[in-house]
Amino acid sequence: MAFPFIKAMKKIIKIKENYVFRRSYRRGKSLVSPYFVIYAMPNRRNVPRLGITAGKKLGGAVKRNRAKRVITAAFRDCAPYIKPNYDFIIVARTRILNIKSTAAAESMLKLFREAGILKTDEKTVNRAD
């Protein structure tokens, strides 16, 4: 047990099918932040799934990949608190390039709380520690 303080990281199931993206854009609930737009849609699985879109408006491949990494890390931090039966499509905005994943996670939790997607009440999910 070399690093007892490191949490076991669960694998995030990624959405790759185009029809799931299109269906989420049409029927999903949109949650807007300065850093990204989240389309949340219930699914029949018992695990949350994540799809990320980073358009060329963000910049070259290096910037788009950084945006995806920041969003993935933020989602990984939020995953234990959200209801498991949802698909999330996250569209990156240009401001995501200027923040760290912790700030993105706080913004995500705020959006999930407002949408009622958190599985616990507001008191137990406090990121201000």
C-alpha positions in Angstrom: 0.0 0.0 0.0 2.4 2.6 -1.3 -0.2 5.4 -1.8 -3.2 5.0 0.5 -4.4 8.5 -0.2 -5.0 7.9 -3.9 -8.6 7.0 -4.6 -9.2 4.0 -6.9 -10.1 5.5 -10.3 -13.1 4.0 -12.0 -13.2 3.7 -15.7 -15.5 6.2 -17.4 -17.6 4.7 -20.1 -17.3 6.9 -23.2 -20.0 7.5 -25.8 -18.7 7.2 -29.3 -21.8 6.6 -31.4 -23.0 9.5 -33.4 -26.7 8.7 -33.0 -26.4 8.9 -29.2 -24.9 12.4 -29.6 -27.6 13.5 -32.0 -30.4 12.1 -29.7 -28.9 13.9 -26.7 -28.7 17.2 -28.5 -32.4 16.8 -29.5 -34.0 15.4 -26.4 -31.5 16.0 -23.6 -31.8 18.7 -21.0 -29.1 21.4 -21.6 -27.1 22.8 -18.7 -25.0 25.9 -19.5 -21.8 27.2 -17.9 -19.1 29.5 -19.1 -16.8 26.6 -19.6 -19.1 24.0 -21.3 -22.6 23.0 -22.2 -23.9 19.7 -20.8 -26.7 17.7 -22.4 -28.1 15.2 -19.9 -30.4 12.5 -20.9 -31.6 9.5 -18.9 -30.5 6.0 -20.1 -31.5 2.5 -19.3 -28.0 1.5 -18.0 -26.9 1.6 -14.4 -23.8 3.6 -15.1 -23.2 7.2 -16.3 -21.7 7.6 -19.7 -19.7 10.5 -21.1 -19.3 12.0 -24.5 -17.1 15.0 -25.2 -17.2 17.4 -28.1 -14.4 19.9 -28.7 -14.8 21.7 -31.9 -12.1 23.4 -34.0 -13.2 26.8 -32.6 -11.2 25.9 -29.5 -7.9 25.7 -31.5 -5.5 23.1 -32.7 -5.4 19.4 -31.6 -3.3 20.2 -28.5 -5.8 22.6 -27.2 -8.8 20.4 -28.0 -7.2 17.4 -26.3 -6.4 19.5 -23.2 -10.0 20.6 -23.0 -11.1 16.9 -23.2 -8.6 16.0 -20.5 -9.9 18.8 -18.2 -13.5 17.7 -18.8 -12.8 14.0 -18.2 -10.9 14.8 -15.0 -13.7 17.0 -13.7 -16.3 14.4 -14.6 -14.3 11.7 -12.8 -14.4 13.9 -9.6 -18.1 14.4 -10.0 -19.1 10.8 -10.9 -19.5 9.4 -7.3 -22.2 12.1 -6.7 -24.4 11.9 -9.8 -27.2 9.5 -10.5 -26.0 6.5 -12.5 -28.6 6.3 -15.2 -27.7 9.3 -17.3 -25.8 9.9 -20.6 -23.8 13.2 -20.6 -22.7 15.0 -23.7 -20.3 17.8 -22.8 -19.5 20.5 -25.4 -16.4 22.4 -24.6 -16.3 26.2 -24.8 -13.2 28.4 -25.3 -13.0 29.4 -21.6 -12.2 25.8 -20.6 -8.7 26.3 -21.8 -8.0 28.8 -19.0 -9.1 26.7 -16.0 -8.0 23.6 -14.1 -10.1 20.5 -13.7 -11.0 21.4 -10.1 -12.7 24.6 -11.2 -14.4 22.7 -13.9 -15.6 20.0 -11.4 -17.1 22.7 -9.2 -18.9 24.2 -12.1 -20.2 20.7 -13.1 -21.4 20.0 -9.6 -23.3 23.3 -9.5 -25.0 22.5 -12.8 -25.8 18.9 -11.7 -27.2 20.3 -8.4 -29.5 22.8 -10.2 -30.7 20.1 -12.6 -31.5 17.6 -9.8 -29.0 15.0 -11.1 -27.1 14.6 -7.9 -27.9 11.5 -5.9 -27.3 13.1 -2.5 -28.5 16.3 -1.0 -26.7 19.6 -1.2 -25.1 19.3 2.2 -23.1 16.2 1.5 -21.6 17.5 -1.8 -19.5 20.4 -0.6 -16.5 21.1 -2.7 -15.2 24.0 -0.6 -13.1 21.8 1.7 
